[in-house]
């Protein structure tokens, strides 16, 4: 996929009105490593004209965290991979840019309940132990195309310096996730109300998770190198 994108980015070169050559002594290609709320990433860009640039952006993030869902602590492993085609508009042919584009988002959160022996947990109107509840596990997934809008700063057509700072702030519209949450190996046979209580807990927790904001805030900082 990347060679096709590079061919697209090379489709035309920035030119001034008199010579048909790049308006600075550098080519229109840029590489910009970055770090931010999408993780560690890289931009591969090309200055199509004095005011228009295209970028291919890719990011990856992985972390372990803890979440409390309806009074039960879960250990959570989060991974996120994002791949985007972006269009930058530099209205003043300078550093300021307005950006729109489309990403493919592959984010997932896998959870395991941190239940402890000797403690009781309120599920529904009853209290249960770890032995009775079994093992709580779940997943939250975003796997879909997602539009992006934002503003930022990056090298424009008139900059002669090879190195410059870059930054983006915006929103990735990821929508609602697919949520799976359940208790496995529960002692349903011994406690007739347990199946109903855990079912109610699962439905309430899914509703709580889906209530999160349907967009991912994007903030990134990087260094841009222009060839």
C-alpha positions in Angstrom: 0.0 0.0 0.0 2.8 2.4 0.9 4.4 2.5 -2.7 1.0 3.4 -4.1 0.7 6.2 -1.6 4.2 7.5 -2.4 3.4 7.5 -6.2 0.3 9.5 -5.4 2.3 12.0 -3.3 4.8 12.4 -6.1 2.1 13.3 -8.6 3.1 17.0 -8.9 5.8 19.3 -7.6 5.4 22.7 -5.9 6.4 25.5 -8.2 6.6 29.2 -8.3 5.0 31.2 -11.1 8.1 31.9 -13.1 10.3 28.8 -13.3 8.1 25.8 -12.6 10.6 24.7 -9.9 10.1 24.3 -6.2 9.7 27.7 -4.5 12.5 27.0 -2.0 15.9 25.3 -2.5 14.4 22.1 -1.0 12.1 19.5 -2.5 8.5 19.1 -1.4 9.1 15.9 0.6 8.9 15.8 4.4 9.4 13.2 7.0 8.1 14.0 10.5 8.3 11.6 13.4 5.8 12.5 16.2 4.5 11.5 19.6 1.0 12.2 21.0 -2.3 10.9 22.0 -2.3 8.4 19.1 1.1 7.1 20.2 4.4 7.1 18.4 4.0 8.0 14.7 5.5 9.1 11.4 4.3 11.5 8.7 5.4 11.2 5.1 4.4 14.3 3.2 4.6 16.1 -0.1 4.1 19.8 -0.9 1.7 19.7 -3.9 1.5 23.5 -4.2 2.2 26.6 -2.2 -1.0 26.1 -0.1 -1.7 22.3 -0.4 0.2 19.3 1.1 -0.7 15.6 1.3 0.5 13.3 4.1 0.4 9.7 5.0 0.3 9.2 8.8 0.8 6.1 10.8 0.8 5.6 14.6 1.0 2.8 17.2 0.4 2.8 20.9 0.3 0.0 23.5 -0.2 0.3 27.2 -1.5 -1.5 30.3 -3.9 0.3 32.6 -6.6 -0.3 35.2 -10.3 0.6 34.9 -13.1 0.4 37.4 -16.4 -0.7 35.8 -19.4 -0.7 38.1 -17.3 -1.1 41.3 -15.1 -3.9 39.9 -11.4 -3.3 39.0 -10.3 -4.6 35.7 -6.8 -5.0 34.4 -6.8 -3.6 30.8 -4.4 -4.0 27.8 -4.9 -1.3 25.2 -3.4 -1.3 21.7 -4.1 1.2 18.9 -2.9 1.3 15.3 -4.0 4.1 13.0 -3.2 4.8 9.4 -4.4 8.0 7.7 -4.4 9.9 4.4 -4.4 13.7 5.2 -4.7 16.9 3.2 -3.2 20.1 4.7 -4.3 23.5 3.5 -1.9 26.3 4.3 -4.1 29.4 3.7 -1.1 31.9 4.1 1.5 29.7 2.5 3.2 29.5 5.9 3.4 27.2 8.9 -0.3 27.3 9.9 -2.4 24.6 8.4 -6.0 23.2 8.4 -6.2 19.5 8.0 -8.8 17.0 7.0 -8.5 13.3 6.2 -9.5 9.7 6.7 -8.0 7.1 9.0 -8.3 3.4 9.4 -8.6 2.8 13.1 -7.7 -0.5 14.8 -8.1 0.0 18.6 -8.8 -2.7 21.2 -9.0 -2.9 24.9 -8.9 -6.4 26.5 -9.9 -6.6 30.2 -9.7 -9.1 33.0 -11.4 -8.6 36.3 -9.1 -8.2 39.3 -11.2 -10.2 41.8 -9.7 -11.0 45.2 -10.4 -13.9 47.6 -11.9 -12.8 50.9 -13.8 -9.9 49.3 -17.4 -9.7 48.3 -18.7 -7.9 45.2 -22.1 -6.3 44.8 -23.7 -7.6 41.6 -27.4 -6.7 41.2 -29.0 -6.8 44.6 -26.7 -9.5 46.0 -23.1 -10.0 47.1 -20.8 -12.7 45.7 -17.3 -13.9 46.2 -14.6 -14.5 43.7 -15.3 -18.3 43.7 -18.9 -17.6 42.9 -18.4 -15.0 40.2 -15.6 -16.9 38.4 -13.5 -14.9 36.0 -14.6 -11.6 34.5 -13.3 -10.7 31.0 -14.2 -8.4 28.2 -13.1 -6.5 25.1 -13.8 -3.1 23.6 -13.0 -2.7 19.9 -12.9 0.1 17.3 -12.1 -1.3 13.8 -13.3 1.0 11.1 -12.6 4.0 8.9 -12.8 7.3 10.8 -12.7 11.0 9.5 -10.3 13.5 11.0 -10.4 17.3 11.3 -7.9 19.5 12.9 -5.5 22.4 12.7 -1.7 22.6 13.3 1.7 23.9 12.3 4.2 22.5 9.8 6.6 23.5 7.1 5.0 25.3 4.2 6.1 26.0 0.6 8.2 29.1 1.5 10.4 27.7 4.3 14.0 27.1 3.3 15.0 25.4 6.6 15.4 21.6 6.5 14.3 21.1 10.1 11.2 22.6 11.8 8.8 21.8 14.5 5.3 20.4 13.8 2.2 20.0 15.8 -1.4 18.9 15.3 -4.6 19.3 17.4 -7.9 17.8 16.3 -10.4 15.1 16.7 -10.7 11.6 15.2 -14.4 10.6 14.9 -14.2 6.9 16.0 -17.9 6.4 17.0 -19.2 3.9 19.5 -17.1 0.7 20.1 -18.2 -3.0 20.0 -18.3 -4.1 23.6 -18.1 -7.7 25.0 -18.2 -8.3 28.8 -19.0 -11.5 30.6 -18.2 -13.7 33.6 -17.0 -17.2 32.8 -16.8 -20.2 35.1 -19.5 -18.7 37.4 -21.3 -21.0 39.9 -24.7 -20.6 38.1 -25.8 -24.1 39.2 -25.4 -23.3 42.9 -26.9 -19.8 42.9 -30.0 -19.4 40.8 -29.9 -15.6 40.9 -26.3 -15.3 39.8 -27.0 -15.7 36.1 -29.5 -12.9 36.2 -27.3 -10.6 38.3 -24.2 -11.0 36.1 -26.3 -10.5 33.0 -27.7 -7.3 34.4 -24.1 -6.2 35.3 -22.9 -6.9 31.8 -25.7 -4.9 30.2 -25.2 -2.0 32.5 -21.4 -2.0 32.0 -21.8 -2.1 28.2 -24.1 0.9 28.3 -21.5 2.8 30.6 -18.7 2.1 28.2 -20.6 3.1 25.1 -21.4 6.4 26.9 -17.8 7.6 26.3 -17.1 10.4 23.9 -17.5 9.2 20.2 -14.2 10.9 19.2 -10.6 10.5 20.0 -8.8 13.8 20.9 -5.6 14.2 18.9 -2.6 16.1 20.1 0.8 15.5 18.6 4.2 17.1 18.6 7.1 16.3 16.2 10.1 17.4 14.2 9.8 17.8 10.5 12.7 17.2 8.1 12.3 18.6 4.6 14.5 17.1 1.8 
